[in-house]
């Protein structure tokens, strides 16, 4: 299909709150993340996948859409979000390519709007997971659900986060949310016992403060986009999508 030929080197993942782009140029992949921008789609639409609202310019390009059934993650249930499937499959694939020890499977932490924990079993199958609100969503919930806690969208104050019990309210909120996320990951990892992969917008924040089995921690910031580039390159010209 002509759309796959022209769009295979440019991909878009439509998230819940942000759009995630990647473009392959020669041997370099350029990645960026930002607010929804339908005007950027242009006349040369990308290969795409979506968990958030799909803009009108892409509705006519279903032939370029990557759906859950297109992702070769074994035993993925039909209700699984395509973003989770893309990330889990690529984490498994990268683990295999890097010859990491996958004898106990892996756990993928995707630190986005939602903090999703997705397990892949030792034989490469979907093994369930957990979902909790992400870093900013938790801060937003506290601000909206109370009369006195402030609304904050600012990046965490790294100096304040070094304190176990910050005195300032915003820093206390940030520290509390961070500690809760880290504890959730640590508890899930204790059950999973395999490799630990982390990706998503808050991956660097979590990695910086992670004090668990660091030798098992793999940072893969844009696993879903890597997966889309790989799957987009393999779209068949004659496939009925």
C-alpha positions in Angstrom: 0.0 0.0 0.0 1.3 3.4 -0.9 0.5 4.8 2.6 2.7 2.3 4.3 5.6 3.1 2.0 5.4 6.8 2.6 4.6 6.6 6.3 6.7 3.8 7.6 9.6 5.9 8.7 7.4 8.4 10.6 5.2 7.2 13.4 2.8 8.7 15.9 1.5 7.3 19.2 -1.6 9.2 20.4 -1.5 9.1 24.2 -4.0 10.1 26.8 -2.5 13.6 27.2 0.3 13.9 24.8 1.3 12.9 21.3 4.6 11.0 20.8 6.4 11.2 17.4 9.4 9.4 15.9 11.0 9.7 12.5 13.8 7.6 11.1 16.3 9.5 8.9 19.1 7.4 7.6 20.4 5.7 10.8 19.1 8.3 13.2 15.7 8.2 14.9 14.4 11.6 16.1 11.8 11.5 18.9 9.7 14.2 20.4 6.7 14.5 22.7 4.2 17.3 22.9 0.6 18.5 23.0 -1.9 17.2 20.4 -1.2 18.9 17.1 -3.4 17.7 14.2 -1.8 20.2 11.8 1.4 18.3 12.0 -0.1 15.2 10.4 0.1 16.9 7.0 -0.5 15.2 3.7 2.0 12.5 4.4 0.4 10.7 7.4 2.5 8.6 9.7 2.0 5.0 10.8 0.0 5.5 14.0 -1.6 3.9 17.1 -3.9 5.5 19.6 -5.2 5.2 23.1 -6.4 8.8 23.2 -8.9 10.6 20.9 -8.1 10.2 17.2 -8.1 13.4 15.2 -10.2 13.7 12.0 -7.2 13.9 9.6 -6.2 10.3 10.6 -9.7 8.8 10.5 -9.3 8.2 6.7 -6.0 6.4 7.2 -7.0 3.3 9.0 -4.6 1.4 6.7 -1.7 3.0 8.6 -3.1 2.2 12.0 -1.4 -0.3 14.3 -4.0 -2.1 16.4 -3.6 -4.6 19.3 -3.9 -7.5 16.9 -1.0 -6.2 14.9 1.4 -6.4 17.9 3.0 -9.9 18.2 2.8 -10.1 22.0 1.7 -13.6 22.7 -1.6 -14.2 24.6 -2.5 -10.5 24.7 -6.2 -10.2 25.7 -8.5 -8.1 23.5 -9.0 -5.4 26.2 -5.2 -4.7 26.5 -4.2 -1.1 25.6 -2.2 -1.1 22.4 0.4 1.2 24.1 1.0 -1.5 26.8 1.3 -4.2 24.2 3.7 -2.2 22.1 6.0 -1.5 25.1 5.9 -5.0 26.5 6.6 -6.6 23.1 9.5 -4.3 22.4 11.0 -4.7 25.9 10.9 -8.5 25.4 12.4 -8.2 21.9 15.2 -5.9 23.2 15.9 -8.3 26.1 16.3 -11.1 23.6 18.5 -9.1 21.3 20.7 -8.0 24.2 20.9 -11.6 25.4 19.6 -10.6 28.9 18.5 -13.3 31.3 14.7 -13.7 30.6 14.4 -16.9 32.5 12.0 -15.2 34.9 10.4 -12.9 32.4 10.2 -9.2 32.8 8.1 -6.3 34.2 7.6 -3.2 32.1 7.0 0.0 34.0 5.5 2.7 31.8 5.5 6.0 33.7 3.1 8.1 31.7 -0.3 9.6 32.5 -1.1 6.3 34.1 1.7 4.2 35.7 1.2 0.8 34.1 3.0 -2.3 35.2 2.9 -5.0 32.5 4.4 -8.5 33.1 5.8 -10.7 30.3 6.3 -14.3 31.2 9.5 -16.3 30.7 8.0 -17.6 27.4 7.2 -14.2 26.1 3.5 -14.1 26.9 1.4 -11.3 28.4 1.3 -12.1 32.1 -1.1 -9.5 33.5 -0.3 -6.2 35.2 -1.3 -3.3 37.4 -2.5 0.2 36.8 -2.3 3.3 39.1 -2.5 7.0 38.4 0.7 8.5 37.2 2.8 11.2 38.9 1.0 14.3 37.6 -2.4 12.6 37.7 -2.0 11.9 41.4 -0.9 15.5 42.1 -4.0 16.7 40.2 -6.3 14.4 42.1 -5.0 15.7 45.4 -5.5 19.3 44.3 -9.0 18.8 42.9 -10.2 16.5 45.7 -9.3 18.9 48.6 -9.9 22.5 49.5 -6.4 23.3 50.8 -3.8 21.4 48.7 -2.4 23.5 45.9 -2.5 22.6 42.2 1.0 22.1 40.9 2.2 21.1 37.4 5.8 22.1 38.0 8.6 19.6 37.7 9.7 18.0 41.0 12.2 19.9 43.1 15.1 17.5 43.2 16.5 19.2 46.3 13.2 18.9 48.2 12.9 15.2 47.0 16.1 14.4 48.9 14.3 15.0 52.1 12.2 12.2 53.6 9.8 14.6 55.1 9.8 18.0 53.2 8.4 21.0 55.1 6.8 22.7 52.0 3.4 21.5 51.0 4.2 21.1 47.2 7.4 19.2 48.0 5.5 17.0 50.5 3.0 16.1 47.8 5.7 15.4 45.2 7.7 13.3 47.6 4.6 11.3 48.8 3.5 10.5 45.2 7.0 9.5 44.2 7.4 7.2 47.3 4.0 5.6 46.5 5.0 4.9 42.9 8.4 3.5 43.9 6.7 1.3 46.5 4.2 0.0 44.0 7.0 -0.9 41.5 9.1 -2.5 44.2 6.2 -4.7 45.4 5.3 -5.7 41.9 9.0 -6.5 41.1 9.2 -8.6 44.3 6.4 -10.8 42.8 7.6 -10.8 39.2 11.3 -11.4 40.0 12.4 -10.9 36.4 14.0 -8.1 34.5 12.7 -4.6 35.2 12.2 -2.2 32.2 11.1 1.3 32.6 9.9 3.8 30.0 7.6 6.8 29.7 7.8 10.5 30.5 8.7 10.1 34.2 11.1 7.2 33.7 14.2 9.3 34.4 12.6 10.5 37.7 11.8 7.0 38.9 15.2 5.6 37.8 17.0 8.4 39.7 15.3 7.5 42.9 15.0 3.7 42.4 16.9 1.9 45.1 15.9 -1.7 44.3 17.7 -4.3 42.4 19.4 -1.8 40.1 21.3 -4.5 38.2 18.0 -5.6 36.8 16.9 -2.1 35.7 16.8 -1.4 32.0 15.9 2.1 30.8 14.1 2.2 27.4 12.6 5.6 27.1 10.7 5.2 23.8 9.9 1.5 23.5 6.5 2.0 22.0 7.8 4.3 19.3 10.6 1.7 18.5 7.8 -0.9 18.2 5.8 1.3 15.9 8.8 1.9 13.6 9.5 -1.8 13.5 5.9 -2.8 12.8 5.3 0.1 10.4 8.3 -1.0 8.3 6.7 -4.4 7.9 3.3 -3.3 6.7 2.4 -5.3 3.6 1.2 -3.5 0.5 -1.5 -6.0 -0.1 -2.8 -6.3 3.4 -6.5 -5.8 4.1 -6.6 -3.7 7.3 
